[in-house]
Each structure stands twice: as C-alpha cells, then as structure tokens.
Amino acid sequence: MAAKKNSAEKTAKKISINPKKMSSFFAWDGDILILNVLGTPGAKQDVIGKVKGNQLKISVTEAPRAGKATDHMVKFLAKEFDVSTSDIVVVFGRMNINKQLRIKAPKNLPSVIARLA
C-alpha cells in the first residue's frame, strides 16, 4: 500500500500548482479541488477557519508528530467535503504547516469555499 501512496504523491507533485501563483486559496482542475492550507496542529478543536493570504487556515486537535496531524486533517476534511480519505492527496507539506491538498470530486463545500466558488 505504501507503493500506491508514493505513486499517487509523485503524480500529484507533477501536477501541483505553485501556491504563490494562485489568485486564491483554492482552484479547480476539472472536478479536483486544489486547496492551499495553513495548518494549526494541537488546537482545541478541529475547525476550518478563515482565509489568510492565499491559504485557508485549518486547525486540528492532533499534535504535530511524524505527520499525524496531517493524517488527522485529511480524515477531518474527508468528512467536511463528504469524500473518502483516499480522495484527498497531500501534494506537499505532510510534515509542515504549509500544505497543498487535492480533493477529488467533493460532494460538499464548506461555506468559506462555497460562497466564492
């Protein structure tokens, strides 16, 4: 299974969008939502916050250890966007607060995205 994940991550890296060139914190690539995230691990609750520059602030309760906060964020966002965790790819930033995610065919858009989409 690690080989599959690495292959998906390599493919995603090839088609990542430079976050500095994005005019917003999100963009669409067909039915894939590209999302630039500023993560906050160790928060009091899991929450999608406000936009800061070209990133969306997302706080999670998990501590920042060995990518576990990012894994927790993916699980949280899968529920928020009504997709499976396998539909979310961390393009870069698994061990960093600055991340780019690709979410395949989200069925639900949180209000911060829906009002701009």
C-alpha positions, -999 to 999 in steps of 0.1 A, spaced: 0 0 0 29 23 6 39 20 -31 4 31 -41 6 61 -18 40 71 -31 29 68 -67 -1 90 -60 20 116 -43 45 116 -71 17 121 -97 2 149 -76 36 166 -73 39 167 -110 6 184 -114 8 207 -84 1 244 -88 26 269 -73 6 284 -43 22 318 -49 8 319 -84 -28 310 -73 -50 341 -70 -70 325 -42 -65 298 -16 -83 273 -39 -85 264 -76 -103 238 -97 -86 213 -120 -117 197 -136 -135 180 -107 -105 182 -84 -103 210 -58 -68 222 -52 -66 237 -17 -37 257 -1 -37 252 36 -21 268 66 -24 241 93 -25 246 130 -19 214 150 -26 209 186 -57 231 186 -87 228 209 -110 216 182 -110 206 145 -122 236 125 -120 252 91 -110 288 98 -106 320 78 -86 328 47 -51 342 53 -35 354 21 -36 325 -4 -41 299 23 -71 285 42 -64 281 80 -74 247 92 -69 237 129 -68 202 142 -65 187 176 -38 162 168 -2 171 179 24 176 152 43 143 154 55 124 123 27 137 100 -1 125 124 -16 160 124 -18 160 86 -33 125 86 -59 137 112 -66 168 90 -72 145 60 -98 125 80 -114 157 92 -116 172 58 -129 140 42 -160 143 65 -163 181 57 -161 176 20 -181 143 20 -154 122 3 -133 93 13 -98 98 27 -84 82 -4 -99 111 -24 -76 135 -7 -39 137 -17 -14 157 2 7 172 -27 32 188 -4 36 198 33 28 165 51 53 174 78 48 212 75 21 237 83 21 249 47 3 223 26 -14 218 -7 -42 192 -10 -61 178 -40 -96 168 -32 -113 146 -58 -150 155 -66 -160 170 -33 -197 165 -27 -199 193 -1 -181 226 0 -176 244 34 -191 279 34 -158 297 31 -153 280 -3 -190 277 -14 -195 315 -13 -166 321 -36 -170 291 -60 
